[in-house]
């Protein structure tokens, strides 16, 4: 194989490798963003359930007194 062909092959491998790493980075970033969205929804649902439990306890207490 000639020296020019070797340099071309190396350059192609390098550019393909860089493109694959960029693609992988985009996938990791998308997954990380999805985790943040899921955590936000879990926090919101936790707050809603806590408020619902508090309201139920207050209602049951009010009913027991009255």
Secondary structure, 3 states (H helix, E strand, C coil): CCHHHHHHHHHHHHHHHHHHHHHHHHHHHHHHHHHHHHHHHHHHHHHHHHHHHHHHHHHHHHHHHC
